[in-house]
Amino acid sequence: MTTPPPATFDLASVDHVLKTTRSVRRRLDLDRPVPATLIREALDIALQAPTGANTQTWRFMVITDPVKRAKIADYYRLAAEAYVGGKTGLSRTGVTMMREYASSDLRQQQREAMMKSGGFLMENLQRVPVMIIPCIEGRFEQDDVFTQASMWGSILPATWSLMLALRARRIASAWTTLHLLYEREISEMLGIPADFTQAALLPVAWLTGGDLKPAVRLPLETVTYWDQWDG
Ligand SMILES: Cc1cc2nc3c(=O)[nH]c(=O)nc-3n(C[C@H](O)[C@H](O)[C@H](O)COP(=O)(O)O)c2cc1C
């Protein structure tokens, strides 16, 4: 039997936010400004995330300037075209994000909706009222796995907390990384120092329409091992 949560803690609401923080692309309100106070509130919550050795070397670039948003969107489109065209996205060990699955596979069935939604964001990114680029101090491409995991682990949890905190305020966002193919150009434009690494780009806007739903994912048993990795 699980221990009941303390009375001050609304577990159902917390679970709802955790389960329904989707990558929102088509339901971003492109016309309604997002108040800076809400962005600050959510960022303040993000700062509660873990940070390797308490370094707190995270930085958050908030972009509202329409000219800068348009330039970022142009780079994003260039990157998306290269990615969809198969010109990038393959790791040195051959792991690719652009995988094909069997037609019976859930991920293949979900693919068309993802591509459509991704296409919408690609065409409209410049219209999203706020973009947030989380950054971490250091460049670690050439480092060992311990260092890389420590650096990414010091910015990605905060980024996810940020999405959750926004979502709890009915502000939608999406986790995106395509713009990183032009990371250097975008850093130069925004004045991000060369020794900082960008981790993601969150388009941020009010959510339109009704509530969001939990995603259908591969079953837990197929992605979990206890004591022994079998199979
Ligand atoms: C590391 C990472 C990179 C991603 N990059 C992009 C991106 O560049 N553009 C985009 O539209 N979605 C991007 N996504 C969103 C995924 O497509 C999305 O998480 C996935 O389809 C599952 O949908 P959901 O987040 O709504 O559950 C990214 C997600 C992750 C975790």
The ligand as an SDF file (V2000), in Angstrom:
LIG
                    3D

 31 33  0  0  0  0  0  0  0  0999 V2000
   15.6450   16.3500  -26.8740 C   0  0  0  0  0  0  0  0  0  0  0  0
   14.3700   16.7340  -27.5910 C   0  0  0  0  0  0  0  0  0  0  0  0
   14.4400   17.4860  -28.7340 C   0  0  0  0  0  0  0  0  0  0  0  0
   13.2930   17.8680  -29.4080 C   0  0  0  0  0  0  0  0  0  0  0  0
   13.3880   18.6960  -30.5060 N   0  0  0  0  0  0  0  0  0  0  0  0
   12.2710   19.1160  -31.1250 C   0  0  0  0  0  0  0  0  0  0  0  0
   12.3570   20.0660  -32.1760 C   0  0  0  0  0  0  0  0  0  0  0  0
   13.4340   20.5410  -32.5370 O   0  0  0  0  0  0  0  0  0  0  0  0
   11.2100   20.4580  -32.7600 N   0  0  0  0  0  0  0  0  0  0  0  0
    9.9890   19.9970  -32.3590 C   0  0  0  0  0  0  0  0  0  0  0  0
    8.9830   20.4020  -32.9420 O   0  0  0  0  0  0  0  0  0  0  0  0
    9.8800   19.1110  -31.3460 N   0  0  0  0  0  0  0  0  0  0  0  0
   10.9890   18.6730  -30.7120 C   0  0  0  0  0  0  0  0  0  0  0  0
   10.8880   17.8110  -29.6440 N   0  0  0  0  0  0  0  0  0  0  0  0
    9.5600   17.3630  -29.1620 C   0  0  0  0  0  0  0  0  0  0  0  0
    9.2720   15.8800  -29.4690 C   0  0  0  0  0  0  0  0  0  0  0  0
    8.9400   15.7320  -30.8250 O   0  0  0  0  0  0  0  0  0  0  0  0
    8.1190   15.4360  -28.5550 C   0  0  0  0  0  0  0  0  0  0  0  0
    8.5620   15.4720  -27.2190 O   0  0  0  0  0  0  0  0  0  0  0  0
    7.6290   14.0310  -28.8690 C   0  0  0  0  0  0  0  0  0  0  0  0
    7.0740   13.9840  -30.1580 O   0  0  0  0  0  0  0  0  0  0  0  0
    6.5960   13.5580  -27.8520 C   0  0  0  0  0  0  0  0  0  0  0  0
    5.5170   14.4600  -27.7800 O   0  0  0  0  0  0  0  0  0  0  0  0
    5.0840   15.1410  -26.4110 P   0  0  0  0  0  0  0  0  0  0  0  0
    6.2730   15.8980  -25.8710 O   0  0  0  0  0  0  0  0  0  0  0  0
    3.9550   16.0500  -26.7450 O   0  0  0  0  0  0  0  0  0  0  0  0
    4.6630   14.0470  -25.4890 O   0  0  0  0  0  0  0  0  0  0  0  0
   12.0260   17.4480  -28.9360 C   0  0  0  0  0  0  0  0  0  0  0  0
   11.9550   16.6950  -27.7480 C   0  0  0  0  0  0  0  0  0  0  0  0
   13.1080   16.3660  -27.0800 C   0  0  0  0  0  0  0  0  0  0  0  0
   13.0090   15.6030  -25.7810 C   0  0  0  0  0  0  0  0  0  0  0  0
  1  2  1  0
  2  3  1  0
  2 30  2  0
  3  4  2  0
  4  5  1  0
  4 28  1  0
  5  6  2  0
  6  7  1  0
  6 13  1  0
  7  8  2  0
  7  9  1  0
  9 10  1  0
 10 11  2  0
 10 12  1  0
 12 13  2  0
 13 14  1  0
 14 15  1  0
 14 28  1  0
 15 16  1  0
 16 17  1  0
 16 18  1  0
 18 19  1  0
 18 20  1  0
 20 21  1  0
 20 22  1  0
 22 23  1  0
 23 24  1  0
 24 25  2  0
 24 26  1  0
 24 27  1  0
 28 29  2  0
 29 30  1  0
 30 31  1  0
M  END
$$$$
